[in-house]
């Protein structure tokens, strides 16, 4: 399970992937769980992106919150 800070970081990545002030420890935890990943553009620039697994995680939590 994610900590509240990690969950908030995941939501920030979904809404604003170019956010510069993300907590490195929270970001590392999300990278380790493969909920986010760095993607490389053809231009050579990299950006942070939420993975399919990250989207599924947020969707499951949203559905659970609606029921609960």
TIFI-339562 format. One record per residue: residue number from 1; residue in three letters; x, y, z of N, C-alpha, C in turn. Coordinates in nm, 3 decimals. Layout:
BEGIN
<node pos="NUM" code="ALA" n_u="X" n_v="Y" n_w="Z" ca_u="X" ca_v="Y" ca_w="Z" c_u="X" c_v="Y" c_w="Z"/>
...
//
This chain:
BEGIN
<node pos="1" code="UNK" n_u="0.084" n_v="-0.117" n_w="0.000" ca_u="0.000" ca_v="0.000" ca_w="0.000" c_u="0.089" c_v="0.124" c_w="0.000"/>
<node pos="2" code="UNK" n_u="0.041" n_v="0.227" n_w="-0.064" ca_u="0.116" ca_v="0.352" ca_w="-0.071" c_u="0.090" c_v="0.438" c_w="0.052"/>
<node pos="3" code="UNK" n_u="0.190" n_v="0.517" n_w="0.087" ca_u="0.171" ca_v="0.616" ca_w="0.192" c_u="0.086" c_v="0.730" c_w="0.134"/>
<node pos="4" code="UNK" n_u="0.028" n_v="0.812" n_w="0.219" ca_u="-0.048" ca_v="0.926" ca_w="0.168" c_u="0.036" c_v="1.018" c_w="0.078"/>
<node pos="5" code="UNK" n_u="0.163" n_v="1.035" n_w="0.112" ca_u="0.250" ca_v="1.119" ca_w="0.030" c_u="0.276" c_v="1.056" c_w="-0.107"/>
<node pos="6" code="UNK" n_u="0.298" n_v="0.925" n_w="-0.109" ca_u="0.320" ca_v="0.855" ca_w="-0.236" c_u="0.194" c_v="0.861" c_w="-0.323"/>
<node pos="7" code="UNK" n_u="0.079" n_v="0.844" n_w="-0.261" ca_u="-0.047" ca_v="0.852" ca_w="-0.334" c_u="-0.065" c_v="0.992" c_w="-0.393"/>
<node pos="8" code="UNK" n_u="-0.036" n_v="1.094" n_w="-0.315" ca_u="-0.047" ca_v="1.231" ca_w="-0.364" c_u="0.051" c_v="1.256" c_w="-0.479"/>
<node pos="9" code="UNK" n_u="0.171" n_v="1.200" n_w="-0.469" ca_u="0.269" ca_v="1.214" ca_w="-0.576" c_u="0.221" c_v="1.146" c_w="-0.702"/>
<node pos="10" code="UNK" n_u="0.160" n_v="1.029" n_w="-0.689" ca_u="0.106" ca_v="0.959" ca_w="-0.805" c_u="-0.003" c_v="1.042" c_w="-0.873"/>
<node pos="11" code="UNK" n_u="-0.088" n_v="1.103" n_w="-0.793" ca_u="-0.193" ca_v="1.188" ca_w="-0.850" c_u="-0.132" c_v="1.311" c_w="-0.918"/>
<node pos="12" code="UNK" n_u="-0.026" n_v="1.367" n_w="-0.860" ca_u="0.041" ca_v="1.480" ca_w="-0.923" c_u="0.103" c_v="1.442" c_w="-1.057"/>
<node pos="13" code="UNK" n_u="0.163" n_v="1.326" n_w="-1.063" ca_u="0.223" ca_v="1.281" ca_w="-1.189" c_u="0.114" c_v="1.265" c_w="-1.294"/>
<node pos="14" code="UNK" n_u="-0.002" n_v="1.213" n_w="-1.254" ca_u="-0.112" ca_v="1.197" ca_w="-1.348" c_u="-0.159" c_v="1.333" c_w="-1.399"/>
<node pos="15" code="UNK" n_u="-0.171" n_v="1.430" n_w="-1.311" ca_u="-0.228" ca_v="1.560" ca_w="-1.347" c_u="-0.125" c_v="1.658" c_w="-1.401"/>
<node pos="16" code="UNK" n_u="-0.002" n_v="1.650" n_w="-1.354" ca_u="0.102" ca_v="1.745" ca_w="-1.395" c_u="0.237" c_v="1.676" c_w="-1.399"/>
<node pos="17" code="UNK" n_u="0.262" n_v="1.595" n_w="-1.503" ca_u="0.385" ca_v="1.516" ca_w="-1.508" c_u="0.513" c_v="1.600" c_w="-1.513"/>
<node pos="18" code="UNK" n_u="0.503" n_v="1.726" n_w="-1.548" ca_u="0.622" ca_v="1.812" ca_w="-1.553" c_u="0.650" c_v="1.883" c_w="-1.422"/>
<node pos="19" code="UNK" n_u="0.582" n_v="1.842" n_w="-1.316" ca_u="0.598" ca_v="1.901" ca_w="-1.183" c_u="0.743" c_v="1.887" c_w="-1.138"/>
<node pos="20" code="UNK" n_u="0.805" n_v="1.995" n_w="-1.101" ca_u="0.948" ca_v="1.993" ca_w="-1.067" c_u="0.975" c_v="1.966" c_w="-0.920"/>
<node pos="21" code="UNK" n_u="0.877" n_v="1.986" n_w="-0.833" ca_u="0.905" ca_v="1.978" ca_w="-0.690" c_u="0.852" c_v="1.850" c_w="-0.624"/>
<node pos="22" code="UNK" n_u="0.864" n_v="1.739" n_w="-0.693" ca_u="0.819" ca_v="1.611" ca_w="-0.637" c_u="0.923" c_v="1.560" c_w="-0.537"/>
<node pos="23" code="UNK" n_u="0.876" n_v="1.500" n_w="-0.431" ca_u="0.963" ca_v="1.442" ca_w="-0.330" c_u="1.033" c_v="1.321" c_w="-0.389"/>
<node pos="24" code="UNK" n_u="1.164" n_v="1.321" n_w="-0.383" ca_u="1.243" ca_v="1.215" ca_w="-0.447" c_u="1.215" c_v="1.078" c_w="-0.385"/>
<node pos="25" code="UNK" n_u="1.200" n_v="1.070" n_w="-0.255" ca_u="1.174" ca_v="0.941" ca_w="-0.189" c_u="1.039" c_v="0.885" c_w="-0.233"/>
<node pos="26" code="UNK" n_u="0.938" n_v="0.970" n_w="-0.243" ca_u="0.806" ca_v="0.925" ca_w="-0.289" c_u="0.813" c_v="0.882" c_w="-0.435"/>
<node pos="27" code="UNK" n_u="0.884" n_v="0.959" n_w="-0.515" ca_u="0.899" ca_v="0.925" ca_w="-0.657" c_u="0.973" c_v="0.793" c_w="-0.674"/>
<node pos="28" code="UNK" n_u="1.077" n_v="0.772" n_w="-0.596" ca_u="1.152" ca_v="0.645" ca_w="-0.602" c_u="1.063" c_v="0.527" c_w="-0.568"/>
<node pos="29" code="UNK" n_u="0.975" n_v="0.545" n_w="-0.468" ca_u="0.884" ca_v="0.436" ca_w="-0.429" c_u="0.788" c_v="0.404" c_w="-0.543"/>
<node pos="30" code="UNK" n_u="0.740" n_v="0.507" n_w="-0.613" ca_u="0.649" ca_v="0.484" ca_w="-0.725" c_u="0.721" c_v="0.419" c_w="-0.843"/>
<node pos="31" code="UNK" n_u="0.845" n_v="0.460" n_w="-0.867" ca_u="0.924" ca_v="0.397" ca_w="-0.973" c_u="0.950" c_v="0.250" c_w="-0.942"/>
<node pos="32" code="UNK" n_u="0.982" n_v="0.221" n_w="-0.815" ca_u="1.008" ca_v="0.084" ca_w="-0.773" c_u="0.885" c_v="-0.004" c_w="-0.791"/>
<node pos="33" code="UNK" n_u="0.768" n_v="0.050" n_w="-0.764" ca_u="0.642" ca_v="-0.025" ca_w="-0.778" c_u="0.590" c_v="-0.023" c_w="-0.922"/>
<node pos="34" code="UNK" n_u="0.664" n_v="0.042" n_w="-1.011" ca_u="0.631" ca_v="0.053" ca_w="-1.154" c_u="0.496" c_v="0.120" c_w="-1.177"/>
<node pos="35" code="UNK" n_u="0.466" n_v="0.219" n_w="-1.092" ca_u="0.343" ca_v="0.297" ca_w="-1.109" c_u="0.369" c_v="0.421" c_w="-1.194"/>
<node pos="36" code="UNK" n_u="0.495" n_v="0.463" n_w="-1.202" ca_u="0.538" ca_v="0.571" ca_w="-1.290" c_u="0.667" c_v="0.527" c_w="-1.358"/>
<node pos="37" code="UNK" n_u="0.699" n_v="0.594" n_w="-1.468" ca_u="0.822" ca_v="0.562" ca_w="-1.540" c_u="0.869" c_v="0.687" c_w="-1.614"/>
<node pos="38" code="UNK" n_u="0.999" n_v="0.694" n_w="-1.635" ca_u="1.053" ca_v="0.800" ca_w="-1.718" c_u="1.046" c_v="0.753" c_w="-1.863"/>
<node pos="39" code="UNK" n_u="0.992" n_v="0.838" n_w="-1.948" ca_u="0.980" ca_v="0.808" ca_w="-2.091" c_u="1.073" c_v="0.900" c_w="-2.167"/>
<node pos="40" code="UNK" n_u="1.132" n_v="0.849" n_w="-2.272" ca_u="1.222" ca_v="0.930" ca_w="-2.354" c_u="1.155" c_v="0.961" c_w="-2.487"/>
<node pos="41" code="UNK" n_u="1.150" n_v="1.090" n_w="-2.519" ca_u="1.093" ca_v="1.134" ca_w="-2.645" c_u="1.197" c_v="1.121" c_w="-2.756"/>
<node pos="42" code="UNK" n_u="1.152" n_v="1.122" n_w="-2.879" ca_u="1.244" ca_v="1.114" ca_w="-2.991" c_u="1.339" c_v="1.234" c_w="-2.994"/>
<node pos="43" code="UNK" n_u="1.298" n_v="1.344" n_w="-2.934" ca_u="1.383" ca_v="1.464" ca_w="-2.926" c_u="1.498" c_v="1.445" c_w="-2.827"/>
<node pos="44" code="UNK" n_u="1.491" n_v="1.340" n_w="-2.747" ca_u="1.594" ca_v="1.314" ca_w="-2.647" c_u="1.555" c_v="1.359" c_w="-2.508"/>
<node pos="45" code="UNK" n_u="1.449" n_v="1.436" n_w="-2.497" ca_u="1.401" ca_v="1.481" ca_w="-2.366" c_u="1.332" c_v="1.365" c_w="-2.294"/>
<node pos="46" code="UNK" n_u="1.340" n_v="1.366" n_w="-2.162" ca_u="1.269" ca_v="1.265" ca_w="-2.083" c_u="1.161" c_v="1.334" c_w="-2.001"/>
<node pos="47" code="UNK" n_u="1.056" n_v="1.261" n_w="-1.975" ca_u="0.948" ca_v="1.312" ca_w="-1.892" c_u="0.892" c_v="1.198" c_w="-1.809"/>
<node pos="48" code="UNK" n_u="0.826" n_v="1.235" n_w="-1.701" ca_u="0.768" ca_v="1.139" ca_w="-1.609" c_u="0.627" c_v="1.107" c_w="-1.655"/>
<node pos="49" code="UNK" n_u="0.594" n_v="0.979" n_w="-1.657" ca_u="0.464" ca_v="0.935" ca_w="-1.705" c_u="0.407" c_v="0.829" c_w="-1.612"/>
<node pos="50" code="UNK" n_u="0.278" n_v="0.834" n_w="-1.591" ca_u="0.212" ca_v="0.730" ca_w="-1.513" c_u="0.196" c_v="0.607" c_w="-1.603"/>
<node pos="51" code="UNK" n_u="0.222" n_v="0.490" n_w="-1.548" ca_u="0.215" ca_v="0.367" ca_w="-1.626" c_u="0.072" c_v="0.314" c_w="-1.629"/>
<node pos="52" code="UNK" n_u="0.049" n_v="0.212" n_w="-1.710" ca_u="-0.082" ca_v="0.146" ca_w="-1.712" c_u="-0.115" c_v="0.091" c_w="-1.573"/>
<node pos="53" code="UNK" n_u="-0.016" n_v="0.037" n_w="-1.507" ca_u="-0.034" ca_v="-0.016" ca_w="-1.372" c_u="-0.072" c_v="0.097" c_w="-1.277"/>
<node pos="54" code="UNK" n_u="-0.012" n_v="0.214" n_w="-1.293" ca_u="-0.046" ca_v="0.330" ca_w="-1.210" c_u="-0.189" c_v="0.375" c_w="-1.233"/>
<node pos="55" code="UNK" n_u="-0.231" n_v="0.378" n_w="-1.360" ca_u="-0.370" ca_v="0.413" ca_w="-1.392" c_u="-0.466" c_v="0.313" c_w="-1.330"/>
<node pos="56" code="UNK" n_u="-0.434" n_v="0.185" n_w="-1.340" ca_u="-0.520" ca_v="0.081" ca_w="-1.283" c_u="-0.530" c_v="0.095" c_w="-1.132"/>
<node pos="57" code="UNK" n_u="-0.419" n_v="0.127" n_w="-1.068" ca_u="-0.417" ca_v="0.145" ca_w="-0.923" c_u="-0.509" c_v="0.260" c_w="-0.883"/>
<node pos="58" code="UNK" n_u="-0.498" n_v="0.373" n_w="-0.950" ca_u="-0.582" ca_v="0.488" ca_w="-0.918" c_u="-0.730" c_v="0.459" c_w="-0.946"/>
<node pos="59" code="UNK" n_u="-0.756" n_v="0.388" n_w="-1.054" ca_u="-0.895" ca_v="0.354" ca_w="-1.087" c_u="-0.955" c_v="0.263" c_w="-0.980"/>
<node pos="60" code="UNK" n_u="-0.879" n_v="0.165" n_w="-0.936" ca_u="-0.928" ca_v="0.073" ca_w="-0.832" c_u="-0.956" c_v="0.148" c_w="-0.702"/>
<node pos="61" code="UNK" n_u="-0.869" n_v="0.239" n_w="-0.664" ca_u="-0.890" ca_v="0.316" ca_w="-0.542" c_u="-1.011" c_v="0.408" c_w="-0.554"/>
<node pos="62" code="UNK" n_u="-1.029" n_v="0.466" n_w="-0.670" ca_u="-1.144" ca_v="0.554" ca_w="-0.693" c_u="-1.273" c_v="0.476" c_w="-0.683"/>
<node pos="63" code="UNK" n_u="-1.277" n_v="0.357" n_w="-0.743" ca_u="-1.398" ca_v="0.276" ca_w="-0.737" c_u="-1.425" c_v="0.230" c_w="-0.594"/>
<node pos="64" code="UNK" n_u="-1.321" n_v="0.197" n_w="-0.522" ca_u="-1.337" ca_v="0.152" ca_w="-0.383" c_u="-1.390" c_v="0.267" c_w="-0.297"/>
<node pos="65" code="UNK" n_u="-1.341" n_v="0.387" n_w="-0.320" ca_u="-1.385" ca_v="0.504" ca_w="-0.243" c_u="-1.532" c_v="0.535" c_w="-0.270"/>
<node pos="66" code="UNK" n_u="-1.576" n_v="0.514" n_w="-0.393" ca_u="-1.716" ca_v="0.540" ca_w="-0.428" c_u="-1.809" c_v="0.442" c_w="-0.358"/>
<node pos="67" code="UNK" n_u="-1.763" n_v="0.318" n_w="-0.339" ca_u="-1.846" ca_v="0.217" ca_w="-0.273" c_u="-1.847" c_v="0.233" c_w="-0.122"/>
<node pos="68" code="UNK" n_u="-1.734" n_v="0.283" n_w="-0.068" ca_u="-1.714" ca_v="0.279" ca_w="0.074" c_u="-1.766" c_v="0.394" c_w="0.150"/>
//
